């Protein structure tokens, strides 16, 4: 059995794959190599999921370079629940949580103080205060972060709790599949036996009469048994089109609170927190410049920071105010109106010599699927739209397809200079003047 020098391993990851580095990696116990396998022990299940989903290939490459052996990698979390083979089949999808979305990484300011306080109160006393808790804000202002932070805190305080986080689109898709497969009873049992149900982006209930009916009865069962319900949307319940009055009434039973645009000081604090999480030391002068220039939403703010860090850590440019100015000027929004997904579809289809219909169609050949993934990646990076909203523009694909595309193209960008150049060219075309 061989024990790796973990500090050297983490330094290599930080150097070669800066987008994957997290400061908590340094706290993990040194992994061991046994039987051709690198075994990494991770105490937090959400961090384990992050490593499995995003870091496996990077760990394999670094392990091979440090040991001279081709090793497989396994991330082990002792706190993960074993899969139960008996009982009701859990037909409601349990979406994984982002390991970075914790209360510790959430920056509190005047724009979100009430929402944060309410989420903390729910974490401490689920089912008794603010039930339901309904958060609303435009895309990219931290609703999903706060929802997932609440889930993680609830499980940290009591790991036996059955906490389910799901997007509204996924709930609807699972419901439809349950009807088609004759598993409606199993679906209802799966949804109504949880301790905490968290549904993100419930504005997608608009024009979904059967789904609204199902949510109504699920809500009643959970609320009557004092189990916690947390919801989010891009607008308050009364403004969601075609939402039934009885649902509007129930969604208003607890606390409905809004998250607003962060002010300049909060934006700077967010940048500082994001930079430290990735192990980067960036001067206050540079962070304040970014905070001053990027005012739209937190997602755009993080995108600007990620681009700057990539230019310095991968491109070799110095981390200076001048570099920050150049990087942000390259990404200036086009004047007159915000960037639309149709702009991205048009630009990407012309670049690759395809029809726009090909990008939103069902062809799966590499000549079409790669440009489609590039389009989804750019939509994710350059617009404030959610995964579900982006998927709807690409032929009605679901959030998991968009998330997979983002991860594939990001990994390819780090490996292949050609892909990085293509993304830079398309970004300049999209963000430049008309």
TIGUVEX-426696 format. One record per residue (C-alpha): x, y, z; residue in one letter. Coordinates in steps of 0.001 Angstrom, whole numbers, padded with zeros to 6 digits, always signed. Each point is the difference from the previous one (the first is absolute). Layout:
<lummis>
XYZA...
</lummis>
This chain:
<lummis>
+000000+000000+000000X+001338+003422-001052X-000936+003354+001573X+000141+003010-002329X+001527+003303+001046X-003295+001841+000109X+001416+003529+000144X+001897-000648-003244X-003136-001473-001573X-002128+003038+000939X+002689+002393-001278X-000012-001831-003329X-003796+000183-000210X+000070+003716+000799X+002632+000596-002668X-001364-002204-002804X-003747+000211+000664X-000626+003299+001823X-003741-000117-000709X-000249-003223+002032X+002037+001087+003020X-001882+000556+003260X+001614+001096+003261X-001636-002870+001945X+002017-002534-002035X+003003+000790+002180X-001919-001245+003054X-000623-003506-001411X+002025-002905+001406X+002814-001245-002274X-001427-002577-002437X+001495-003465-000314X+000884-002042-003068X-000895-003676+000219X-000792-002578-002652X+000435+002479-002852X-002529+002380+001541X+000348+003467+001534X-002456+000199+002906X-001009+003472+001178X-002037+000291+003222X-002466+002920+000024X-002172+000610+003048X-002598+002180-001755X-002279-001747-002564X-000478+003153-002079X+003745+000526-000268X+000337-003661-000958X-002545+000531-002797X+001909+003057-001216X+003221-002014-000168X-001665-002912-001822X-001802+002210-002508X+002749+002518-000761X+003402-001185+001192X+000448-003697-000831X+001979+000509-003231X+002180+002687+001583X+000809-002245+002984X+000924-002861-002343X+002398+002221-001967X+001689+001444+003097X+000259-003384+001722X+001661-001481-003089X+002517+002842-000141X+000874-000217+003710X+000145-003795+000284X+000893-001119-003514X-002961-002409+000115X-003345+000005-001779X-002475-000056+002878X-003763+000013+000276X-001486+002458+002485X-002747-000641+002544X-001523+002647+002265X-001361-001546+003203X-002429+001774+002332X-000834-001926+003207X-003063+002227+000583X-001755-000872-003254X-003142-002035+000408X+000083-003479-001546X-002444-000700-002805X-003090-001760+001345X-001104-002916-002136X-003341-000604+001677X-003010+002217+000585X-001424+002724-002200X+002023+000905-003072X+001014+003681+000404X-001447+001306-003272X+000537+003658+000968X+003506+000947-001053X+002347+001118+002777X+002128+002616-001758X+003597+000272+001266X+000994+003092+001962X+002878+002281-000951X+002740-000333+002624X+000794+003724-000349X-003568+001051+000852X+000220+000256+003787X-000895+002708+002495X+003716+000566+000589X+000449+000913-003676X-003123+002177-000184X+000727+003721+000332X-002672+001878+001940X-000857+003598-000896X-002971+002370+000051X-001417-001623-003151X-000330-003506+001496X+000157+000379+003792X-003622-000940+000663X+000106-003006-002350X+003210-001230+001647X-001389+000440+003521X-003163-001871-000956X+001985-002868-001517X+002135-000268+003160X-003140-000017+002167X-001523-002782-002106X+003226-001997+000316X-000174+000238+003785X-003740-000694+000324X-001362-001691-003122X-003756-000246-000278X-000694+002452+002827X+001016+003449-001305X-000560+001383-003488X-001727-003025-001488X+000032+000316-002918X+002985+002240-000671X-000296+001609-003443X+002992+001857-001494X-000311+001991-003207X+002508+001924-002104X+001144+000286-003616X+002456-002635-001231X+003540+000127+001313X-000521+001708+003363X+000597-002977+002314X-003347-001766+000454X+001420-003418-000849X+003054+000590+002221X-002216+000856+002957X-002353-002937-000594X+002837-002499-000241X+001805+001531+002993X-003166-000557+002033X-000133-003635-001142X+003614-000593+000946X-000429+001617+003420X-003126-002054+000721X+001886-003209-000777X+003079+001114+001921X-002116+000526+003105X-001838-003304-000414X+001326-002389-002612X-003023-002285+000376X-002285+002646-001529X-001388-000792-003432X+000666+003312-001754X-000861+000161-003707X+001115+002845-002268X-001485-000043-003496X-000595+002463-002825X-003618+000584-000992X+000754-001329-003481X+001345-003235+001467X-003044-000367+002270X-002276+000421-003022X+002020-002444-002145X+000015-002610+002784X-003764+000457+000439X-000644-000485-003724X+002230-003101-000123X-001804-001430+003029X-003346+000375-001779X+001340-001582-003205X+001578-002948+001824X-002871-000633+002413X+002180+000945+002980X-002066+002940+001236X-000504-001518+003453X+003754-000506+000424X+000647+003568-001157X-002471+001411+002504X+001425-002081+002832X+003495+001139-000929X-001020+003675-000004X-002258-000064+003059X+002208-001970+002382X+002848+002523+000007X+000864+002074+003042X+000881+003069-002065X-001039+000697-003601X+001843+002757-001874X-001190+000925-003501X+001979+002529-002050X-001483+002182-002768X-003701-000683+000561X-000860+002598-002666X+000157-002991-002370X-003334-001130+001450X-001613+002574-002313X-002442-001651-002417X+000520-003398+001714X-003434-000800+001417X+000637-003645+000945X+003362+000817+001564X-001597+002811+002007X-002595-002471+001236X+002742-002417+001093X+001997+002753+001733X-003178+001138+001781X-000696-003407+001558X+003685-000630+000791X+000165+003410+001691X-003062-000791+002123X+001360-003353+001187X+003388+001426+000961X-001321+003168+001618X-002607-001829+002078X+002704-002290+001369X+002219+003031+000828X+002670-000894-002510X+001942+002834-001582X-000656+001334-003513X+002367+002460-001716X-000711+001501-003403X+001595+002495-002357X-001004+001847-003152X+000992+002988-002091X-003092+001889+001175X-002417-000048+002994X-002826-002593-000015X-002686+002476-001067X+001945+000889-003163X+000581-003544-001307X-002229-000334-003074X-002957-002411+000246X+000983-001123+003516X-003187-001123+001750X-001357+002241+002761X+000094-002849+002527X+003742-000449-000637X+000640+003743+000192X-001780-000015+003354X+002042-002906+001351X+003315+001350-001267X-000775+003175+001990X-000783-001857+003238X+003550+000272+001298X+002568+002634-000940X+000435+001411-003505X+003215+001995-000332X+001932+001562-002848X+003706+000071-000845X+001080+003234-001698X+003069+000973-001995X+003072+000207+002284X+001609+003389+000549X+003621+000711-000897X+001389-000918+003427X-001868-003297+000033X+001192-000779-003528X+003586+000568+001084X-000473-002257+003037X-001464-002702-002257X+003039+000203-002272X+002353-000232+002977X-001814-003095+001301X+000028-001695-003429X+003685+000764-000510X+001012-001400+003399X-002037-003157-000579X+002142-000605-003088X+003221+000860+001831X+000624+003246-001884X+001344+003157+001621X-001323+002986-001942X+000484+003600+001099X-002930+002071+001250X+000703+002479-002794X-000645-002639-002677X-003053-001433+001760X-001511+003459+000447X+000560+000707-003712X-001878-003191-000951X-002788+000795+002498X-000340+003460-001480X-000154-001251-003593X-002265-003061+000413X-003347+000954+001501X-002486-002379-001655X-000012-003060+002315X+002173-002292+002096X+000384-002552-002799X+001462+002625-002345X+002237+001188+002824X+001369-003506+000545X+000388-000445-003765X+002176+003112-000197X+002162-001250+002889X+000335-003464-001573X+001072+001514-003316X+002607+002189+001691X+001393-002923+002001X+000164-002158-003136X+001898+002691-001880X+002573+000262+002792X+000292-003619+001138X-000244-001692-003404X+000844+002797-002426X+002987+001176+002038X-001038+003660+000179X+000834+001971+003173X-002711+000604+002589X-000081+003778-000315X-002635+002694-000316X+001023+000479-003623X-000634-003682-000739X-003392+000237+001693X-000888+003031-002136X+000996-001814-003195X-001874-003195+000920X-003197+001827+000948X+000131+002237-003062X+000159-003135-002152X-003255-001041+001654X-001843+003317-000186X-003714-000578-000570X-001283+001025-003411X-001858+003317+000098X-003713+000511-000325X-001349-003295+001361X+001162-003046+001955X+001517-003013-001703X-002639-002536-001028X+000294-003752-000473X-001163+000522-003595X+003126+002155-000515X+002121-002901+001240X-001816-002528-002187X+000464+002219-003057X+003706+000677+000643X+000882-003617+000834X-001889-001435-002991X+001779+002380-002395X+003404-000735+001545X-000393-003764-000439X-001823+000193-003345X-003264-001425+001319X-003623+001004-000096X-001509+001361+003204X-002550-002818-000224X+002853-002516+000357X+000995+001413+003391X-003518-000329+001403X-000753-003289-001796X+000607-003612+000975X+003083-000888-002059X+002736-001558+002176X+002951-000150-002381X+003219+001595+001279X-000196+002691-002704X-003261+001215+001542X+000198-001015+003678X+003295+001833+000635X-001234+003363-001373X-003240-000490+001949X+001976-000518+003205X+002082+003078-000803X-003219+002005-000358X-001318-001241+003340X+003348+000788+001646X-000026+003565-001350X-003628+000488+001051X+000930-001142+003491X+003001+002345+000206X-001363+003066-001790X-003662+000174+001049X-001712-000032+003415X-002426-002747-001073X-000483-003149+002072X+000861-003480-001243X-003664-000688-000731X-000443+003239-001928X+003084-000678-002133X-001170-003557-000684X-003358+001292-001225X+001788+002053-002679X+001916-003077-001174X-002956-002104-001076X-001552-000494+003452X+002957-001850+001518X+000052-000457+003758X+002337+001607+002541X+002264-003071+000264X+000838+000193-003717X+001036+003648+000335X+002047-000751+003126X+001742-002898-001779X+000802+002253-002984X+001479+002644+002284X+002268-002535+001693X+001094-001645-003281X+000926+003280-001689X+001710+001368+003116X+002163-003131+000217X+000749+000176-003736X+000894+003692+000308X+002667-000836+002563X+001424-002872-002070X-000222+001242-003579X+001348+003347-001169X-002232-000180-003080X-003136-000108+002139X+001243+002868+002160X+000676+002097-003114X-003439-000834-001426X-001711+001108+003216X+002028+003227+000080X-000876+000765-003636X-003714-000639+000531X-000043+002013+003226X+001575+003008-001714X-002545-000240-002814X-002908-000228+002423X+001076+002713+002423X+001395+002422-002538X-001975+002825-001576X-002660-000655-002596X
</lummis>
